[in-house]
Amino acid sequence: MSDAKKALVAGIIATPIFGFFTIYLPFFSDRPLSPSDIEVVRGNMARVEIVRAGRNADALQIWLTGESVPFRGSAGYPAFYRKEALAHLTASAPVEIGILPTERNKPRRDRVRAQDFIPIYALTVAGTPALTLDDCNRWNVENQKVGKYVASILLLCALFLLGYGLRHRRNTM
């Protein structure tokens, strides 16, 4: 298969996909969470660890005493977390974790680690806020902004491949 045909096929496949995300992200982004959306889980910390949440991302994973599923704070860790509050993360420290009630009943699944977890949307350690709901909402806005740019750039690349493939296909006919 020639380069022009490969470019044409890639453009035909990629253009609708990235076109969808370019339109979807600005108009159908997640709405900011409010305090009424959040359920607070209180307990004493049993264990804390930093886990790999993605290629270039780490997440704070907290196990509470008496809870079978860990709580994971990947939203902007460590940039959006207050370091002075994280210093209090020791065994048996009192912790308040803000979660979505729906995720309490149906936790998310980390397929790489084969582990269920409940996302953290707010975190208070020993009475000191480490991650507020506003911090989490701010991180979501930043994350969605990056997604909008990436989807738009990828759409332009797909359109370029489509145009390249069509132009060189026409020249060979």
Sequence and secondary structure as in RCSB ss.txt:
>XXXX:A:sequence
MSDAKKALVAGIIATPIFGFFTIYLPFFSDRPLSPSDIEVVRGNMARVEIVRAGRNADALQIWLTGESVPFRGSA
GYPAFYRKEALAHLTASAPVEIGILPTERNKPRRDRVRAQDFIPIYALTVAGTPALTLDDCNRWNVENQKVGKYV
ASILLLCALFLLGYGLRHRRNTM
>XXXX:A:secstr
  HHHHHHHHHHHHHHHHHHHHHHHHHS      GGG EEEEEEEEEEEEEE SSS EEEEEEETT SS EEE T
TTTTTS HHHHTT  TT EEEEEE HHHHHS EEETTTTEEEEE SEEEETTEEEE HHHHHHHHHHHHHHHHHH
HHHHHHHHHHHHHHHHHHHHHH 
